[in-house]
Amino acid sequence: MTTVQDQTRTAAAPGSGGSAVLALRDAGLAYGTRRLWDGLDLDVAPGEFLAVLGPNGAGKTSLLRTVLGQQRLTSGSMTFLGQPVRRGHRRIGYVPQQRLMESGTPLRARDMIAQGVTGHRWGIRPERAAERERIDRIIDEVGATAFADAPVAELSGGEQQRTRVGQAIAADPALLLCDEPLISLDLRHQRGVTELIDRQRRQQGAAVLFVTHDVNPILDVVDRVLYIAGGRFRIGSPDEVLRADVLSDLYGTPVDVVRTMGRIVIVGGSESAGEHHHCEADPHTPGPDEGRL
């Protein structure tokens, strides 16, 4: 592992011998005169778990939007599996923020997972026998057997997130995009959802881009961190990036990093540097705080 990367260096995944699943070259994103980040060179390897951190409005969710093909870079390039990114790629799975369904929604947990297996651009078609077997297997893998036939609106937050993970992994994605999937979950459910995502990348070799406001619930499974703040970024292992000197340089203000009881607490010398508990918008909708291209 090399030292922490900055805007001028290509950050390749540690120990990655194969082709990158996702590759960015001199990539930048801005809204008018407001620069979120630029000069980003990044290779994400198969099976790598990359945490994307930073304050609210730094451009973390916007990064996911560009990977989903819903937003264009303002500069540079991005490829997925060696090809330019495009909207609706079946090899990209997406796990959104936890949102409780409205009461009365008839969709069952099984139906949501089935959409990941049988859904396509013309809608949902009848399941074939092999597809039913796969749906049942995924339901079992994510621990949803007990509530598979229950309406999603009646499930707990943790059960709904397990269902969303099942939907995301149903098409054997090469890349999993996770946008704050642990928000509003208790510690037990945070651990359960994290283990599901980690198991998928280890067993199937899926790369993971995991946007989060708090690295602690996933600290044991993270390979590298992409930390974005103030139009700049740093890339490296958690131990390389989550340090007082690195973050102080990134923010341009004193920042302290406290490690206690296996957790990392970041204390900033200003409100912007100290605030890490935040929530960005769903990549499927425009972000009011980040504008639109």
C-alpha positions as CSV (number, residue, x, y, z in Angstrom):
1,M,0.0,0.0,0.0
2,T,1.3,3.4,-0.9
3,T,0.9,6.6,1.1
4,V,-2.2,8.6,1.0
5,Q,-3.1,9.7,-2.6
6,D,-4.0,13.3,-3.5
7,Q,-5.5,14.9,-6.6
8,T,-2.3,14.4,-8.7
9,R,-1.9,10.6,-8.3
10,T,-3.8,7.6,-9.7
11,A,-5.2,5.6,-6.8
12,A,-5.3,2.0,-7.8
13,A,-6.7,-0.7,-5.5
14,P,-4.2,-2.4,-3.3
15,G,-3.2,-5.8,-4.5
16,S,-5.5,-5.6,-7.5
17,G,-4.1,-7.8,-10.3
18,G,-7.1,-7.7,-12.6
19,S,-8.8,-5.0,-14.6
20,A,-10.6,-2.3,-12.6
21,V,-14.4,-2.6,-12.3
22,L,-14.7,1.2,-12.2
23,A,-12.0,3.6,-13.4
24,L,-12.0,7.4,-13.3
25,R,-9.4,9.5,-15.0
26,D,-9.0,13.2,-14.2
27,A,-12.7,13.2,-13.3
28,G,-14.3,16.4,-12.1
29,L,-17.8,17.5,-11.2
30,A,-19.1,21.1,-10.7
31,Y,-22.3,23.0,-10.6
32,G,-21.6,26.3,-12.4
33,T,-18.7,27.9,-10.5
34,R,-19.1,25.5,-7.6
35,R,-16.5,22.7,-7.8
36,L,-17.3,19.6,-5.9
37,W,-14.1,17.7,-6.9
38,D,-11.8,17.4,-9.8
39,G,-8.6,15.7,-10.9
40,L,-9.9,12.4,-9.5
41,D,-8.0,9.3,-10.7
42,L,-9.3,6.1,-9.2
43,D,-9.4,2.4,-10.0
44,V,-11.8,0.2,-8.0
45,A,-10.8,-3.4,-8.1
46,P,-13.1,-6.5,-8.1
47,G,-14.0,-7.3,-4.6
48,E,-12.8,-4.0,-3.1
49,F,-14.8,-2.2,-0.4
50,L,-14.3,1.5,-0.8
51,A,-15.9,3.9,1.7
52,V,-16.8,7.4,0.4
53,L,-16.7,9.9,3.3
54,G,-17.0,13.6,3.8
55,P,-19.4,16.4,5.0
56,N,-22.9,17.0,3.6
57,G,-22.8,18.5,0.1
58,A,-19.3,17.4,-0.7
59,G,-20.4,15.4,-3.7
60,K,-20.5,11.8,-2.4
61,T,-24.0,11.1,-3.7
62,S,-23.3,13.0,-6.9
63,L,-20.4,10.5,-7.5
64,L,-23.0,7.7,-7.3
65,R,-25.2,9.5,-9.8
66,T,-22.4,9.7,-12.3
67,V,-21.7,6.0,-11.9
68,L,-25.4,5.3,-12.4
69,G,-25.3,7.3,-15.6
70,Q,-27.8,9.8,-14.2
71,Q,-25.4,12.7,-14.2
72,R,-22.4,13.6,-16.4
73,L,-19.0,14.5,-15.3
74,T,-17.9,18.1,-16.1
75,S,-14.4,16.9,-16.9
76,G,-12.4,13.7,-17.3
77,S,-13.8,10.2,-17.9
78,M,-15.3,7.2,-16.2
79,T,-15.6,3.6,-17.4
80,F,-17.4,0.6,-16.0
81,L,-16.0,-2.8,-17.0
82,G,-13.9,-1.1,-19.6
83,Q,-16.8,0.7,-21.2
84,P,-18.2,4.2,-20.8
85,V,-20.8,4.3,-18.1
86,R,-24.5,4.2,-19.2
87,R,-27.8,4.5,-17.5
88,G,-29.5,1.3,-16.3
89,H,-26.6,-1.1,-16.5
90,R,-27.7,-4.5,-15.1
91,R,-24.3,-5.2,-13.6
92,I,-24.6,-2.3,-11.2
93,G,-26.6,-2.9,-8.0
94,Y,-27.9,-0.1,-5.9
95,V,-28.8,-0.1,-2.2
96,P,-30.5,3.2,-1.2
97,Q,-31.0,4.9,2.1
98,Q,-33.4,3.2,4.4
99,R,-36.9,4.6,3.9
100,L,-40.1,3.1,5.4
101,M,-42.7,2.2,2.8
102,E,-46.1,3.9,3.1
103,S,-48.8,1.8,4.8
104,G,-51.0,-0.1,2.4
105,T,-48.2,-0.7,-0.2
106,P,-49.1,-4.2,-1.5
107,L,-45.6,-5.1,-2.7
108,R,-44.1,-8.1,-0.8
109,A,-40.5,-8.6,0.0
110,R,-40.4,-11.5,-2.5
111,D,-41.8,-9.2,-5.2
112,M,-39.0,-6.6,-4.6
113,I,-36.3,-9.3,-4.8
114,A,-37.9,-10.8,-7.9
115,Q,-37.7,-7.5,-9.7
116,G,-33.9,-7.7,-9.4
117,V,-34.1,-11.1,-11.1
118,T,-36.8,-10.8,-13.7
119,G,-37.3,-7.0,-14.2
120,H,-36.2,-5.4,-17.4
121,R,-37.0,-2.2,-19.3
122,W,-40.4,-3.4,-20.5
123,G,-41.6,-4.3,-17.0
124,I,-41.8,-7.5,-15.0
125,R,-42.4,-10.8,-16.8
126,P,-43.6,-14.1,-15.3
127,E,-40.9,-16.1,-13.5
128,R,-39.3,-19.1,-15.0
129,A,-38.6,-22.2,-12.8
130,A,-34.8,-21.4,-12.7
131,E,-35.6,-17.8,-11.7
132,R,-38.0,-18.9,-8.9
133,E,-35.2,-21.0,-7.6
134,R,-32.8,-18.1,-7.7
135,I,-35.3,-15.8,-6.0
136,D,-35.7,-18.4,-3.2
137,R,-32.0,-18.7,-2.8
138,I,-31.4,-14.9,-2.5
139,I,-34.3,-14.7,0.0
140,D,-32.5,-17.3,2.1
141,E,-29.1,-15.6,1.6
142,V,-30.3,-12.2,3.0
143,G,-32.3,-13.8,5.8
144,A,-35.7,-12.8,4.5
145,T,-37.4,-16.2,4.4
146,A,-39.6,-15.5,7.5
147,F,-41.0,-12.3,6.0
148,A,-40.8,-13.0,2.2
149,D,-44.5,-13.0,1.7
150,A,-45.3,-10.0,4.0
151,P,-46.1,-6.6,2.6
152,V,-42.9,-4.5,2.6
153,A,-44.7,-1.7,4.4
154,E,-45.2,-3.9,7.4
155,L,-41.5,-4.8,7.8
156,S,-39.1,-3.2,10.2
157,G,-36.3,-0.9,8.9
158,G,-33.8,-3.7,9.1
159,E,-36.0,-6.2,7.2
160,Q,-36.7,-3.6,4.5
161,Q,-32.9,-3.0,4.0
162,R,-32.3,-6.8,3.8
163,T,-34.9,-6.9,1.1
164,R,-33.2,-4.0,-0.8
165,V,-29.9,-5.7,-0.5
166,G,-31.5,-8.8,-2.0
167,Q,-32.9,-6.8,-4.8
168,A,-29.5,-5.2,-5.5
169,I,-27.5,-8.4,-5.6
170,A,-30.1,-10.4,-7.6
171,A,-28.4,-9.7,-11.0
172,D,-24.9,-10.7,-9.7
173,P,-23.6,-7.1,-10.0
174,A,-20.0,-6.4,-10.6
175,L,-20.4,-3.2,-8.6
176,L,-22.6,-2.4,-5.6
177,L,-23.4,1.3,-4.9
178,C,-24.6,1.9,-1.4
179,D,-26.0,5.3,-0.4
180,E,-26.2,5.6,3.4
181,P,-27.9,2.2,3.7
182,L,-27.4,2.1,7.5
183,I,-29.2,5.4,8.3
184,S,-32.0,5.0,10.9
185,L,-31.0,1.4,11.7
186,D,-30.0,0.2,15.1
187,L,-26.6,-1.3,15.7
188,R,-27.8,-4.9,15.3
189,H,-29.4,-4.2,11.9
190,Q,-26.4,-2.1,10.9
191,R,-24.2,-5.1,11.5
192,G,-26.6,-7.4,9.7
193,V,-26.8,-5.3,6.5
194,T,-23.0,-4.6,6.5
195,E,-22.4,-8.4,6.7
196,L,-24.7,-9.0,3.8
197,I,-22.9,-6.5,1.6
198,D,-19.5,-7.7,2.7
199,R,-20.4,-11.4,2.0
200,Q,-21.6,-10.5,-1.5
201,R,-18.3,-8.8,-2.4
202,R,-16.2,-11.6,-0.9
203,Q,-18.2,-14.5,-2.5
204,Q,-19.0,-12.9,-5.8
205,G,-16.1,-10.5,-6.2
206,A,-18.4,-7.4,-6.5
207,A,-16.7,-4.1,-5.8
208,V,-18.5,-1.9,-3.3
209,L,-18.8,2.0,-3.2
210,F,-20.3,2.7,0.2
211,V,-21.3,6.3,0.9
212,T,-21.7,6.9,4.6
213,H,-21.6,9.6,7.3
214,D,-20.0,7.3,9.8
215,V,-17.3,4.8,9.0
216,N,-17.4,3.0,12.3
217,P,-20.1,0.4,11.5
218,I,-18.1,-0.7,8.4
219,L,-14.6,-0.1,9.6
220,D,-13.8,-3.8,9.9
221,V,-14.6,-4.5,6.2
222,V,-13.3,-1.3,4.5
223,D,-10.2,-1.6,2.2
224,R,-9.8,2.0,1.3
225,V,-11.4,5.4,2.0
226,L,-12.2,8.2,-0.5
227,Y,-12.6,11.3,1.7
228,I,-14.1,14.4,-0.1
229,A,-14.2,17.8,1.5
230,G,-14.0,21.4,0.2
231,G,-13.4,20.4,-3.4
232,R,-10.5,18.2,-2.5
233,F,-10.0,14.6,-1.7
234,R,-7.7,12.0,-0.1
235,I,-7.5,8.3,-0.9
236,G,-5.9,5.5,1.2
237,S,-6.5,3.0,3.9
238,P,-8.6,4.1,6.9
239,D,-5.4,4.3,8.9
240,E,-3.7,6.5,6.3
241,V,-6.6,8.9,5.7
242,L,-8.5,9.2,9.0
243,R,-5.6,11.0,10.7
244,A,-5.5,14.5,12.3
245,D,-2.8,15.8,10.0
246,V,-4.4,14.5,6.8
247,L,-7.9,15.8,7.6
248,S,-6.6,19.1,8.9
249,D,-4.8,19.6,5.6
250,L,-7.9,18.5,3.6
251,Y,-10.2,20.9,5.5
252,G,-7.6,23.7,5.9
253,T,-8.5,24.0,9.6
254,P,-7.4,22.0,12.7
255,V,-9.2,18.6,12.9
256,D,-8.6,16.1,15.7
257,V,-9.2,12.3,15.2
258,V,-9.9,10.4,18.4
259,R,-9.7,6.6,18.5
260,T,-11.5,5.2,21.5
261,M,-13.1,1.7,22.1
262,G,-12.5,0.7,18.6
263,R,-14.3,3.7,17.2
264,I,-13.1,6.8,15.3
265,V,-14.4,10.2,16.3
266,I,-13.6,13.2,14.2
267,V,-13.6,16.6,16.0
268,G,-13.3,19.7,13.8
269,G,-12.1,23.2,14.6
270,S,-15.0,24.5,12.6
271,E,-18.6,23.5,12.1
272,S,-18.0,22.2,8.6
273,A,-15.1,20.1,9.6
274,G,-16.7,18.6,12.6
275,E,-20.1,17.7,11.1
276,H,-20.1,14.2,9.8
277,H,-23.6,13.1,10.6
278,H,-25.5,14.0,7.6
279,C,-27.8,12.7,4.8
280,E,-27.6,13.3,1.1
281,A,-30.4,12.9,-1.4
282,D,-31.3,9.6,-3.2
283,P,-29.3,9.4,-6.4
284,H,-32.5,8.8,-8.3
285,T,-33.7,12.4,-7.5
286,P,-32.0,15.8,-7.9
287,G,-30.1,17.0,-4.9
288,P,-31.5,20.4,-3.7
289,D,-28.2,21.2,-2.0
290,E,-26.0,20.3,-4.9
291,G,-28.0,21.7,-7.8
292,R,-28.3,20.1,-11.2
293,L,-26.2,19.9,-14.4
